[in-house]
């Protein structure tokens, strides 16, 4: 009888630990925030993209001549 009680207690403890770990994992995944980017960095990246597109368009026009 004691062995069954020990096994039941061990399984209960294991299930409790698993539930706590799962709860912590869900909490941290939901409350993780992305670091905000600076607005100037976004504008600089957009300007760089536009510059590259202009260069690619100029190269296409040149190749069609």
mmCIF file of the N, C-alpha and C atoms, coordinates in Angstrom:
data_MODEL
# 
_entry.id   MODEL 
# 
loop_
_atom_site.group_PDB 
_atom_site.id 
_atom_site.type_symbol 
_atom_site.label_atom_id 
_atom_site.label_alt_id 
_atom_site.label_comp_id 
_atom_site.label_asym_id 
_atom_site.label_entity_id 
_atom_site.label_seq_id 
_atom_site.pdbx_PDB_ins_code 
_atom_site.Cartn_x 
_atom_site.Cartn_y 
_atom_site.Cartn_z 
_atom_site.occupancy 
_atom_site.B_iso_or_equiv 
_atom_site.pdbx_formal_charge 
_atom_site.auth_seq_id 
_atom_site.auth_comp_id 
_atom_site.auth_asym_id 
_atom_site.auth_atom_id 
_atom_site.pdbx_PDB_model_num 
ATOM 1   N N  . UNK A 1 1  ? 0.815  -1.186 0.000   1.00 0.00 ? 1  UNK A N  1 
ATOM 2   C CA . UNK A 1 1  ? 0.000  0.000  0.000   1.00 0.00 ? 1  UNK A CA 1 
ATOM 3   C C  . UNK A 1 1  ? 0.860  1.253  0.000   1.00 0.00 ? 1  UNK A C  1 
ATOM 4   N N  . UNK A 1 2  ? 1.960  1.211  0.715   1.00 0.00 ? 2  UNK A N  1 
ATOM 5   C CA . UNK A 1 2  ? 2.850  2.359  0.802   1.00 0.00 ? 2  UNK A CA 1 
ATOM 6   C C  . UNK A 1 2  ? 3.475  2.661  -0.549  1.00 0.00 ? 2  UNK A C  1 
ATOM 7   N N  . UNK A 1 3  ? 3.791  1.636  -1.302  1.00 0.00 ? 3  UNK A N  1 
ATOM 8   C CA . UNK A 1 3  ? 4.386  1.841  -2.617  1.00 0.00 ? 3  UNK A CA 1 
ATOM 9   C C  . UNK A 1 3  ? 3.421  2.567  -3.549  1.00 0.00 ? 3  UNK A C  1 
ATOM 10  N N  . UNK A 1 4  ? 2.151  2.212  -3.490  1.00 0.00 ? 4  UNK A N  1 
ATOM 11  C CA . UNK A 1 4  ? 1.155  2.867  -4.335  1.00 0.00 ? 4  UNK A CA 1 
ATOM 12  C C  . UNK A 1 4  ? 0.998  4.337  -3.952  1.00 0.00 ? 4  UNK A C  1 
ATOM 13  N N  . UNK A 1 5  ? 1.029  4.610  -2.653  1.00 0.00 ? 5  UNK A N  1 
ATOM 14  C CA . UNK A 1 5  ? 0.921  6.002  -2.190  1.00 0.00 ? 5  UNK A CA 1 
ATOM 15  C C  . UNK A 1 5  ? 2.139  6.798  -2.645  1.00 0.00 ? 5  UNK A C  1 
ATOM 16  N N  . UNK A 1 6  ? 3.305  6.200  -2.564  1.00 0.00 ? 6  UNK A N  1 
ATOM 17  C CA . UNK A 1 6  ? 4.530  6.879  -2.993  1.00 0.00 ? 6  UNK A CA 1 
ATOM 18  C C  . UNK A 1 6  ? 4.498  7.182  -4.482  1.00 0.00 ? 6  UNK A C  1 
ATOM 19  N N  . UNK A 1 7  ? 4.024  6.212  -5.250  1.00 0.00 ? 7  UNK A N  1 
ATOM 20  C CA . UNK A 1 7  ? 3.929  6.419  -6.699  1.00 0.00 ? 7  UNK A CA 1 
ATOM 21  C C  . UNK A 1 7  ? 2.907  7.504  -7.005  1.00 0.00 ? 7  UNK A C  1 
ATOM 22  N N  . UNK A 1 8  ? 1.780  7.500  -6.293  1.00 0.00 ? 8  UNK A N  1 
ATOM 23  C CA . UNK A 1 8  ? 0.744  8.508  -6.505  1.00 0.00 ? 8  UNK A CA 1 
ATOM 24  C C  . UNK A 1 8  ? 1.266  9.897  -6.145  1.00 0.00 ? 8  UNK A C  1 
ATOM 25  N N  . UNK A 1 9  ? 1.994  10.007 -5.062  1.00 0.00 ? 9  UNK A N  1 
ATOM 26  C CA . UNK A 1 9  ? 2.561  11.299 -4.668  1.00 0.00 ? 9  UNK A CA 1 
ATOM 27  C C  . UNK A 1 9  ? 3.591  11.761 -5.694  1.00 0.00 ? 9  UNK A C  1 
ATOM 28  N N  . UNK A 1 10 ? 4.436  10.870 -6.151  1.00 0.00 ? 10 UNK A N  1 
ATOM 29  C CA . UNK A 1 10 ? 5.454  11.218 -7.144  1.00 0.00 ? 10 UNK A CA 1 
ATOM 30  C C  . UNK A 1 10 ? 4.802  11.673 -8.443  1.00 0.00 ? 10 UNK A C  1 
ATOM 31  N N  . UNK A 1 11 ? 3.772  10.964 -8.886  1.00 0.00 ? 11 UNK A N  1 
ATOM 32  C CA . UNK A 1 11 ? 3.069  11.373 -10.103 1.00 0.00 ? 11 UNK A CA 1 
ATOM 33  C C  . UNK A 1 11 ? 2.367  12.717 -9.918  1.00 0.00 ? 11 UNK A C  1 
ATOM 34  N N  . UNK A 1 12 ? 1.812  12.946 -8.756  1.00 0.00 ? 12 UNK A N  1 
ATOM 35  C CA . UNK A 1 12 ? 1.165  14.228 -8.472  1.00 0.00 ? 12 UNK A CA 1 
ATOM 36  C C  . UNK A 1 12 ? 2.154  15.379 -8.483  1.00 0.00 ? 12 UNK A C  1 
ATOM 37  N N  . UNK A 1 13 ? 3.306  15.157 -7.889  1.00 0.00 ? 13 UNK A N  1 
ATOM 38  C CA . UNK A 1 13 ? 4.353  16.176 -7.882  1.00 0.00 ? 13 UNK A CA 1 
ATOM 39  C C  . UNK A 1 13 ? 4.838  16.445 -9.307  1.00 0.00 ? 13 UNK A C  1 
ATOM 40  N N  . UNK A 1 14 ? 5.036  15.397 -10.083 1.00 0.00 ? 14 UNK A N  1 
ATOM 41  C CA . UNK A 1 14 ? 5.494  15.553 -11.463 1.00 0.00 ? 14 UNK A CA 1 
ATOM 42  C C  . UNK A 1 14 ? 4.460  16.315 -12.283 1.00 0.00 ? 14 UNK A C  1 
ATOM 43  N N  . UNK A 1 15 ? 3.191  15.993 -12.112 1.00 0.00 ? 15 UNK A N  1 
ATOM 44  C CA . UNK A 1 15 ? 2.134  16.697 -12.841 1.00 0.00 ? 15 UNK A CA 1 
ATOM 45  C C  . UNK A 1 15 ? 2.067  18.160 -12.414 1.00 0.00 ? 15 UNK A C  1 
ATOM 46  N N  . UNK A 1 16 ? 2.240  18.426 -11.144 1.00 0.00 ? 16 UNK A N  1 
ATOM 47  C CA . UNK A 1 16 ? 2.231  19.805 -10.650 1.00 0.00 ? 16 UNK A CA 1 
ATOM 48  C C  . UNK A 1 16 ? 3.388  20.612 -11.205 1.00 0.00 ? 16 UNK A C  1 
ATOM 49  N N  . UNK A 1 17 ? 4.560  20.020 -11.231 1.00 0.00 ? 17 UNK A N  1 
ATOM 50  C CA . UNK A 1 17 ? 5.736  20.702 -11.781 1.00 0.00 ? 17 UNK A CA 1 
ATOM 51  C C  . UNK A 1 17 ? 5.536  20.969 -13.270 1.00 0.00 ? 17 UNK A C  1 
ATOM 52  N N  . UNK A 1 18 ? 4.995  20.002 -13.990 1.00 0.00 ? 18 UNK A N  1 
ATOM 53  C CA . UNK A 1 18 ? 4.751  20.186 -15.416 1.00 0.00 ? 18 UNK A CA 1 
ATOM 54  C C  . UNK A 1 18 ? 3.731  21.305 -15.653 1.00 0.00 ? 18 UNK A C  1 
ATOM 55  N N  . UNK A 1 19 ? 2.706  21.383 -14.814 1.00 0.00 ? 19 UNK A N  1 
ATOM 56  C CA . UNK A 1 19 ? 1.698  22.436 -14.959 1.00 0.00 ? 19 UNK A CA 1 
ATOM 57  C C  . UNK A 1 19 ? 2.303  23.814 -14.697 1.00 0.00 ? 19 UNK A C  1 
ATOM 58  N N  . UNK A 1 20 ? 3.168  23.914 -13.699 1.00 0.00 ? 20 UNK A N  1 
ATOM 59  C CA . UNK A 1 20 ? 3.810  25.191 -13.395 1.00 0.00 ? 20 UNK A CA 1 
ATOM 60  C C  . UNK A 1 20 ? 4.741  25.605 -14.531 1.00 0.00 ? 20 UNK A C  1 
ATOM 61  N N  . UNK A 1 21 ? 5.503  24.679 -15.055 1.00 0.00 ? 21 UNK A N  1 
ATOM 62  C CA . UNK A 1 21 ? 6.414  24.982 -16.165 1.00 0.00 ? 21 UNK A CA 1 
ATOM 63  C C  . UNK A 1 21 ? 5.629  25.420 -17.393 1.00 0.00 ? 21 UNK A C  1 
ATOM 64  N N  . UNK A 1 22 ? 4.532  24.741 -17.690 1.00 0.00 ? 22 UNK A N  1 
ATOM 65  C CA . UNK A 1 22 ? 3.707  25.114 -18.839 1.00 0.00 ? 22 UNK A CA 1 
ATOM 66  C C  . UNK A 1 22 ? 3.104  26.499 -18.647 1.00 0.00 ? 22 UNK A C  1 
ATOM 67  N N  . UNK A 1 23 ? 2.657  26.813 -17.452 1.00 0.00 ? 23 UNK A N  1 
ATOM 68  C CA . UNK A 1 23 ? 2.081  28.128 -17.169 1.00 0.00 ? 23 UNK A CA 1 
ATOM 69  C C  . UNK A 1 23 ? 3.118  29.222 -17.338 1.00 0.00 ? 23 UNK A C  1 
ATOM 70  N N  . UNK A 1 24 ? 4.312  29.000 -16.843 1.00 0.00 ? 24 UNK A N  1 
ATOM 71  C CA . UNK A 1 24 ? 5.379  29.995 -16.989 1.00 0.00 ? 24 UNK A CA 1 
ATOM 72  C C  . UNK A 1 24 ? 5.741  30.179 -18.459 1.00 0.00 ? 24 UNK A C  1 
ATOM 73  N N  . UNK A 1 25 ? 5.796  29.095 -19.207 1.00 0.00 ? 25 UNK A N  1 
ATOM 74  C CA . UNK A 1 25 ? 6.134  29.189 -20.630 1.00 0.00 ? 25 UNK A CA 1 
ATOM 75  C C  . UNK A 1 25 ? 5.080  29.980 -21.395 1.00 0.00 ? 25 UNK A C  1 
ATOM 76  N N  . UNK A 1 26 ? 3.824  29.735 -21.125 1.00 0.00 ? 26 UNK A N  1 
ATOM 77  C CA . UNK A 1 26 ? 2.745  30.464 -21.802 1.00 0.00 ? 26 UNK A CA 1 
ATOM 78  C C  . UNK A 1 26 ? 2.780  31.934 -21.411 1.00 0.00 ? 26 UNK A C  1 
ATOM 79  N N  . UNK A 1 27 ? 2.995  32.226 -20.143 1.00 0.00 ? 27 UNK A N  1 
ATOM 80  C CA . UNK A 1 27 ? 3.040  33.611 -19.674 1.00 0.00 ? 27 UNK A CA 1 
ATOM 81  C C  . UNK A 1 27 ? 4.173  34.381 -20.334 1.00 0.00 ? 27 UNK A C  1 
ATOM 82  N N  . UNK A 1 28 ? 5.359  33.792 -20.381 1.00 0.00 ? 28 UNK A N  1 
ATOM 83  C CA . UNK A 1 28 ? 6.491  34.506 -20.962 1.00 0.00 ? 28 UNK A CA 1 
ATOM 84  C C  . UNK A 1 28 ? 6.339  34.675 -22.465 1.00 0.00 ? 28 UNK A C  1 
ATOM 85  N N  . UNK A 1 29 ? 5.733  33.708 -23.138 1.00 0.00 ? 29 UNK A N  1 
ATOM 86  C CA . UNK A 1 29 ? 5.567  33.849 -24.581 1.00 0.00 ? 29 UNK A CA 1 
ATOM 87  C C  . UNK A 1 29 ? 4.526  34.912 -24.926 1.00 0.00 ? 29 UNK A C  1 
ATOM 88  N N  . UNK A 1 30 ? 3.536  35.094 -24.096 1.00 0.00 ? 30 UNK A N  1 
ATOM 89  C CA . UNK A 1 30 ? 2.504  36.106 -24.357 1.00 0.00 ? 30 UNK A CA 1 
ATOM 90  C C  . UNK A 1 30 ? 2.949  37.511 -23.972 1.00 0.00 ? 30 UNK A C  1 
ATOM 91  N N  . UNK A 1 31 ? 3.849  37.616 -23.037 1.00 0.00 ? 31 UNK A N  1 
ATOM 92  C CA . UNK A 1 31 ? 4.254  38.930 -22.560 1.00 0.00 ? 31 UNK A CA 1 
ATOM 93  C C  . UNK A 1 31 ? 5.602  39.382 -23.095 1.00 0.00 ? 31 UNK A C  1 
ATOM 94  N N  . UNK A 1 32 ? 6.095  38.692 -24.097 1.00 0.00 ? 32 UNK A N  1 
ATOM 95  C CA . UNK A 1 32 ? 7.353  39.091 -24.708 1.00 0.00 ? 32 UNK A CA 1 
ATOM 96  C C  . UNK A 1 32 ? 7.059  40.172 -25.736 1.00 0.00 ? 32 UNK A C  1 
ATOM 97  N N  . UNK A 1 33 ? 7.708  41.299 -25.602 1.00 0.00 ? 33 UNK A N  1 
ATOM 98  C CA . UNK A 1 33 ? 7.488  42.408 -26.518 1.00 0.00 ? 33 UNK A CA 1 
ATOM 99  C C  . UNK A 1 33 ? 8.714  42.603 -27.392 1.00 0.00 ? 33 UNK A C  1 
ATOM 100 N N  . UNK A 1 34 ? 8.460  42.953 -28.622 1.00 0.00 ? 34 UNK A N  1 
ATOM 101 C CA . UNK A 1 34 ? 9.562  43.263 -29.533 1.00 0.00 ? 34 UNK A CA 1 
ATOM 102 C C  . UNK A 1 34 ? 10.096 44.654 -29.193 1.00 0.00 ? 34 UNK A C  1 
ATOM 103 N N  . UNK A 1 35 ? 11.390 44.811 -29.345 1.00 0.00 ? 35 UNK A N  1 
ATOM 104 C CA . UNK A 1 35 ? 11.961 46.121 -29.078 1.00 0.00 ? 35 UNK A CA 1 
ATOM 105 C C  . UNK A 1 35 ? 11.576 47.066 -30.204 1.00 0.00 ? 35 UNK A C  1 
ATOM 106 N N  . UNK A 1 36 ? 11.049 48.235 -29.853 1.00 0.00 ? 36 UNK A N  1 
ATOM 107 C CA . UNK A 1 36 ? 10.618 49.168 -30.900 1.00 0.00 ? 36 UNK A CA 1 
ATOM 108 C C  . UNK A 1 36 ? 11.810 49.749 -31.645 1.00 0.00 ? 36 UNK A C  1 
ATOM 109 N N  . UNK A 1 37 ? 11.619 49.963 -32.941 1.00 0.00 ? 37 UNK A N  1 
ATOM 110 C CA . UNK A 1 37 ? 12.678 50.548 -33.757 1.00 0.00 ? 37 UNK A CA 1 
ATOM 111 C C  . UNK A 1 37 ? 12.517 52.056 -33.753 1.00 0.00 ? 37 UNK A C  1 
ATOM 112 N N  . UNK A 1 38 ? 13.624 52.727 -33.910 1.00 0.00 ? 38 UNK A N  1 
ATOM 113 C CA . UNK A 1 38 ? 13.614 54.174 -33.990 1.00 0.00 ? 38 UNK A CA 1 
ATOM 114 C C  . UNK A 1 38 ? 13.002 54.592 -35.332 1.00 0.00 ? 38 UNK A C  1 
ATOM 115 N N  . UNK A 1 39 ? 12.201 55.650 -35.301 1.00 0.00 ? 39 UNK A N  1 
ATOM 116 C CA . UNK A 1 39 ? 11.526 56.120 -36.513 1.00 0.00 ? 39 UNK A CA 1 
ATOM 117 C C  . UNK A 1 39 ? 12.544 56.541 -37.569 1.00 0.00 ? 39 UNK A C  1 
ATOM 118 N N  . UNK A 1 40 ? 13.617 57.162 -37.154 1.00 0.00 ? 40 UNK A N  1 
ATOM 119 C CA . UNK A 1 40 ? 14.639 57.586 -38.106 1.00 0.00 ? 40 UNK A CA 1 
ATOM 120 C C  . UNK A 1 40 ? 15.288 56.394 -38.809 1.00 0.00 ? 40 UNK A C  1 
ATOM 121 N N  . UNK A 1 41 ? 15.464 55.282 -38.081 1.00 0.00 ? 41 UNK A N  1 
ATOM 122 C CA . UNK A 1 41 ? 16.015 54.077 -38.702 1.00 0.00 ? 41 UNK A CA 1 
ATOM 123 C C  . UNK A 1 41 ? 15.064 53.544 -39.766 1.00 0.00 ? 41 UNK A C  1 
ATOM 124 N N  . UNK A 1 42 ? 13.778 53.600 -39.497 1.00 0.00 ? 42 UNK A N  1 
ATOM 125 C CA . UNK A 1 42 ? 12.781 53.123 -40.459 1.00 0.00 ? 42 UNK A CA 1 
ATOM 126 C C  . UNK A 1 42 ? 12.822 53.980 -41.714 1.00 0.00 ? 42 UNK A C  1 
ATOM 127 N N  . UNK A 1 43 ? 12.869 55.318 -41.535 1.00 0.00 ? 43 UNK A N  1 
ATOM 128 C CA . UNK A 1 43 ? 12.928 56.214 -42.691 1.00 0.00 ? 43 UNK A CA 1 
ATOM 129 C C  . UNK A 1 43 ? 14.218 56.026 -43.483 1.00 0.00 ? 43 UNK A C  1 
ATOM 130 N N  . UNK A 1 44 ? 15.331 55.833 -42.782 1.00 0.00 ? 44 UNK A N  1 
ATOM 131 C CA . UNK A 1 44 ? 16.598 55.602 -43.472 1.00 0.00 ? 44 UNK A CA 1 
ATOM 132 C C  . UNK A 1 44 ? 16.562 54.311 -44.279 1.00 0.00 ? 44 UNK A C  1 
ATOM 133 N N  . UNK A 1 45 ? 15.962 53.270 -43.710 1.00 0.00 ? 45 UNK A N  1 
ATOM 134 C CA . UNK A 1 45 ? 15.846 51.998 -44.432 1.00 0.00 ? 45 UNK A CA 1 
ATOM 135 C C  . UNK A 1 45 ? 14.945 52.156 -45.653 1.00 0.00 ? 45 UNK A C  1 
ATOM 136 N N  . UNK A 1 46 ? 13.873 52.931 -45.512 1.00 0.00 ? 46 UNK A N  1 
ATOM 137 C CA . UNK A 1 46 ? 12.973 53.169 -46.649 1.00 0.00 ? 46 UNK A CA 1 
ATOM 138 C C  . UNK A 1 46 ? 13.685 53.962 -47.738 1.00 0.00 ? 46 UNK A C  1 
ATOM 139 N N  . UNK A 1 47 ? 14.455 54.967 -47.348 1.00 0.00 ? 47 UNK A N  1 
ATOM 140 C CA . UNK A 1 47 ? 15.201 55.757 -48.336 1.00 0.00 ? 47 UNK A CA 1 
ATOM 141 C C  . UNK A 1 47 ? 16.215 54.888 -49.073 1.00 0.00 ? 47 UNK A C  1 
ATOM 142 N N  . UNK A 1 48 ? 16.883 54.010 -48.333 1.00 0.00 ? 48 UNK A N  1 
ATOM 143 C CA . UNK A 1 48 ? 17.865 53.109 -48.947 1.00 0.00 ? 48 UNK A CA 1 
ATOM 144 C C  . UNK A 1 48 ? 17.181 52.163 -49.935 1.00 0.00 ? 48 UNK A C  1 
ATOM 145 N N  . UNK A 1 49 ? 16.015 51.669 -49.565 1.00 0.00 ? 49 UNK A N  1 
ATOM 146 C CA . UNK A 1 49 ? 15.261 50.788 -50.458 1.00 0.00 ? 49 UNK A CA 1 
ATOM 147 C C  . UNK A 1 49 ? 14.863 51.521 -51.724 1.00 0.00 ? 49 UNK A C  1 
ATOM 148 N N  . UNK A 1 50 ? 14.385 52.751 -51.579 1.00 0.00 ? 50 UNK A N  1 
ATOM 149 C CA . UNK A 1 50 ? 14.012 53.548 -52.751 1.00 0.00 ? 50 UNK A CA 1 
ATOM 150 C C  . UNK A 1 50 ? 15.217 53.825 -53.644 1.00 0.00 ? 50 UNK A C  1 
ATOM 151 N N  . UNK A 1 51 ? 16.365 54.086 -53.025 1.00 0.00 ? 51 UNK A N  1 
ATOM 152 C CA . UNK A 1 51 ? 17.574 54.338 -53.807 1.00 0.00 ? 51 UNK A CA 1 
ATOM 153 C C  . UNK A 1 51 ? 17.949 53.094 -54.617 1.00 0.00 ? 51 UNK A C  1 
ATOM 154 N N  . UNK A 1 52 ? 17.869 51.933 -53.989 1.00 0.00 ? 52 UNK A N  1 
ATOM 155 C CA . UNK A 1 52 ? 18.185 50.694 -54.688 1.00 0.00 ? 52 UNK A CA 1 
ATOM 156 C C  . UNK A 1 52 ? 17.189 50.417 -55.808 1.00 0.00 ? 52 UNK A C  1 
ATOM 157 N N  . UNK A 1 53 ? 15.915 50.707 -55.565 1.00 0.00 ? 53 UNK A N  1 
ATOM 158 C CA . UNK A 1 53 ? 14.916 50.525 -56.621 1.00 0.00 ? 53 UNK A CA 1 
ATOM 159 C C  . UNK A 1 53 ? 15.157 51.464 -57.795 1.00 0.00 ? 53 UNK A C  1 
ATOM 160 N N  . UNK A 1 54 ? 15.534 52.711 -57.501 1.00 0.00 ? 54 UNK A N  1 
ATOM 161 C CA . UNK A 1 54 ? 15.850 53.660 -58.569 1.00 0.00 ? 54 UNK A CA 1 
ATOM 162 C C  . UNK A 1 54 ? 17.040 53.179 -59.399 1.00 0.00 ? 54 UNK A C  1 
ATOM 163 N N  . UNK A 1 55 ? 18.059 52.656 -58.718 1.00 0.00 ? 55 UNK A N  1 
ATOM 164 C CA . UNK A 1 55 ? 19.221 52.134 -59.436 1.00 0.00 ? 55 UNK A CA 1 
ATOM 165 C C  . UNK A 1 55 ? 18.838 50.934 -60.302 1.00 0.00 ? 55 UNK A C  1 
ATOM 166 N N  . UNK A 1 56 ? 18.012 50.053 -59.772 1.00 0.00 ? 56 UNK A N  1 
ATOM 167 C CA . UNK A 1 56 ? 17.592 48.880 -60.544 1.00 0.00 ? 56 UNK A CA 1 
ATOM 168 C C  . UNK A 1 56 ? 16.746 49.305 -61.744 1.00 0.00 ? 56 UNK A C  1 
ATOM 169 N N  . UNK A 1 57 ? 15.889 50.293 -61.564 1.00 0.00 ? 57 UNK A N  1 
ATOM 170 C CA . UNK A 1 57 ? 15.053 50.779 -62.663 1.00 0.00 ? 57 UNK A CA 1 
ATOM 171 C C  . UNK A 1 57 ? 15.926 51.445 -63.729 1.00 0.00 ? 57 UNK A C  1 
ATOM 172 N N  . UNK A 1 58 ? 16.927 52.199 -63.304 1.00 0.00 ? 58 UNK A N  1 
ATOM 173 C CA . UNK A 1 58 ? 17.831 52.828 -64.254 1.00 0.00 ? 58 UNK A CA 1 
ATOM 174 C C  . UNK A 1 58 ? 18.611 51.763 -65.027 1.00 0.00 ? 58 UNK A C  1 
ATOM 175 N N  . UNK A 1 59 ? 19.028 50.715 -64.361 1.00 0.00 ? 59 UNK A N  1 
ATOM 176 C CA . UNK A 1 59 ? 19.754 49.642 -65.039 1.00 0.00 ? 59 UNK A CA 1 
ATOM 177 C C  . UNK A 1 59 ? 18.841 48.935 -66.047 1.00 0.00 ? 59 UNK A C  1 
ATOM 178 N N  . UNK A 1 60 ? 17.578 48.738 -65.708 1.00 0.00 ? 60 UNK A N  1 
ATOM 179 C CA . UNK A 1 60 ? 16.629 48.118 -66.640 1.00 0.00 ? 60 UNK A CA 1 
ATOM 180 C C  . UNK A 1 60 ? 16.394 48.996 -67.864 1.00 0.00 ? 60 UNK A C  1 
ATOM 181 N N  . UNK A 1 61 ? 16.258 50.269 -67.627 1.00 0.00 ? 61 UNK A N  1 
ATOM 182 C CA . UNK A 1 61 ? 16.053 51.193 -68.758 1.00 0.00 ? 61 UNK A CA 1 
ATOM 183 C C  . UNK A 1 61 ? 17.261 51.204 -69.668 1.00 0.00 ? 61 UNK A C  1 
ATOM 184 N N  . UNK A 1 62 ? 18.448 51.166 -69.043 1.00 0.00 ? 62 UNK A N  1 
ATOM 185 C CA . UNK A 1 62 ? 19.704 51.184 -69.826 1.00 0.00 ? 62 UNK A CA 1 
ATOM 186 C C  . UNK A 1 62 ? 19.826 49.907 -70.662 1.00 0.00 ? 62 UNK A C  1 
ATOM 187 N N  . UNK A 1 63 ? 19.410 48.776 -70.089 1.00 0.00 ? 63 UNK A N  1 
ATOM 188 C CA . UNK A 1 63 ? 19.541 47.524 -70.813 1.00 0.00 ? 63 UNK A CA 1 
ATOM 189 C C  . UNK A 1 63 ? 18.542 47.424 -71.972 1.00 0.00 ? 63 UNK A C  1 
ATOM 190 N N  . UNK A 1 64 ? 17.455 48.155 -71.922 1.00 0.00 ? 64 UNK A N  1 
ATOM 191 C CA . UNK A 1 64 ? 16.459 48.120 -72.990 1.00 0.00 ? 64 UNK A CA 1 
ATOM 192 C C  . UNK A 1 64 ? 16.811 49.045 -74.148 1.00 0.00 ? 64 UNK A C  1 
ATOM 193 N N  . UNK A 1 65 ? 17.763 49.912 -73.974 1.00 0.00 ? 65 UNK A N  1 
ATOM 194 C CA . UNK A 1 65 ? 18.132 50.855 -75.046 1.00 0.00 ? 65 UNK A CA 1 
ATOM 195 C C  . UNK A 1 65 ? 18.967 50.210 -76.098 1.00 0.00 ? 65 UNK A C  1 
# 
